């Protein structure tokens, strides 16, 4: 049986004034019952004194991105509010603040959140505490490196994970290493330019593709993007199907 470790990163001091970065607290609606989320104040926050993020390939400009709520994350969390979870081992990749994982966890789903940012686990611990939720499985997931503690899953989810032109190759290979036969992959993408490249690479690996346009955020407000769905088959090279 594979290990099911829980967030093990050391949580930051309880007093926000003692932290080297600034925080804010948000109430997320539109995905069932409200969730209380502790996040970074803005994209100007940075703290990597020991170079832990840099060692994972995270630049200073990208450092705060894990700690913010993004529109695509809201969309994914809303999808997970009603998605069929029974009997599925689920992985959220590049989870950041893990909003979708929290929704799945609250519904009783078998979810493992993953990210490569060194503070993700600590933020997850605090957001579980804020919402009176039990411990959740968490593992480091770096798409460009070996991840020996991650096994295979029946459903892999992610939001806004195709923002770099090198990511379609790394992410498609990572996903293929960690999916069971017949697995589903759901990616919420805000119409980034790397979507087509990612779909081609997934198609070559034997995944058939459908997609659904999204124009409104769960809590209201305009959104421009798509929910991309890939299903693993044995027929590599099959033409993708667009709905």
Secondary structure, 3 states (H helix, E strand, C coil): CCCCCECCCCCCCCCHHHCCCCEEEEEECCCCCCEEEEEECCCCCCCCCCCHHHHCCCCCCCHHHHHCCCHHHHHHHHHHHHCCCCCCEEEECCCCCCHHHHHHHHCCCEEEEEECCCCHHHHHHHHHHHCCCCCCEEEECCCCCCCCCCCCEEEEEEECCCCCCCHHHHHHHHHHHCEEEEEEEEEEECCCCCHHHHHHHHHHCCEEEEEEEEEECCCCCEEEEEEEEEEECCCCCCCCCCC
